């Protein structure tokens, strides 16, 4: 009787469950981020006429990001992100 129970337990443990098979199959078929990006541009190609516009947009956005980060890094002593913050005192002309 003990041997029968032991054999039943080992045979059940040896078979992979259906849930494990489904999870393994899904994990295998999920595309990586790189594959998704490549597939996006493969399915929706950008017309050649739009290349200059895209290039100008990318250059302008990267320049704006650079200038903003430079301003935040170098001019942090007088940036006021909220009222009362920073080293510059805010005064209205009538308060003199």
C-alpha positions in Angstrom: 0.0 0.0 0.0 2.8 2.4 0.8 4.6 1.5 -2.4 1.4 2.2 -4.4 1.0 5.6 -2.8 4.7 6.4 -3.4 4.5 5.4 -7.0 1.4 7.5 -7.5 3.1 10.6 -5.9 6.3 10.2 -8.0 4.4 9.7 -11.2 2.2 12.8 -10.6 5.3 14.8 -9.7 7.1 13.7 -12.9 4.3 15.0 -15.2 4.4 18.7 -15.8 1.1 20.3 -15.0 -1.0 21.9 -17.7 -0.7 25.3 -16.0 3.1 25.1 -16.1 3.0 24.2 -19.8 0.8 27.1 -20.6 3.0 29.5 -18.6 6.1 28.2 -20.3 4.5 28.5 -23.7 3.4 32.0 -23.1 6.8 33.1 -21.7 8.4 31.7 -24.8 6.1 33.5 -27.2 6.1 36.9 -25.5 8.2 39.2 -27.8 11.0 41.2 -26.3 11.0 45.0 -26.3 13.4 45.2 -29.2 11.3 42.8 -31.2 8.2 44.9 -30.5 9.9 48.1 -31.6 11.2 46.5 -34.8 7.8 45.0 -35.5 6.1 48.4 -35.0 8.3 50.1 -37.6 8.1 47.2 -39.9 4.3 47.3 -39.8 4.0 51.1 -40.1 7.0 52.3 -42.1 7.8 56.0 -42.1 7.7 57.6 -45.5 11.0 58.9 -46.8 9.5 62.4 -47.2 9.1 62.6 -43.4 12.8 61.9 -42.6 13.9 65.6 -42.5 10.9 66.6 -40.3 11.7 63.7 -37.9 15.4 64.7 -37.8 14.6 68.3 -37.1 12.2 67.3 -34.4 14.6 65.0 -32.7 17.4 67.6 -32.8 15.2 70.3 -31.4 13.9 68.1 -28.6 17.4 66.9 -27.6 18.7 70.5 -27.6 15.8 71.7 -25.5 16.4 68.8 -23.0 20.1 69.7 -22.9 19.4 73.4 -22.2 16.8 72.6 -19.6 19.1 70.2 -17.7 22.0 72.7 -18.0 19.8 75.5 -16.6 18.7 73.4 -13.7 22.2 72.2 -12.9 24.0 75.6 -13.2 21.3 78.1 -12.2 19.9 76.1 -9.2 20.8 79.0 -6.8 18.1 81.3 -8.2 15.5 78.8 -9.4 12.2 79.1 -7.6 10.2 75.9 -8.0 7.7 77.0 -5.4 6.9 80.2 -3.6 9.5 80.9 -0.9 12.0 78.5 -2.4 15.4 79.5 -3.7 17.8 82.4 -2.8 15.9 85.1 -4.7 13.3 87.0 -2.8 10.2 87.7 -4.8 9.1 91.3 -4.4 6.4 93.3 -6.2 7.2 96.8 -7.2 4.8 98.3 -4.7 6.5 96.5 -1.8 9.6 98.7 -1.9 
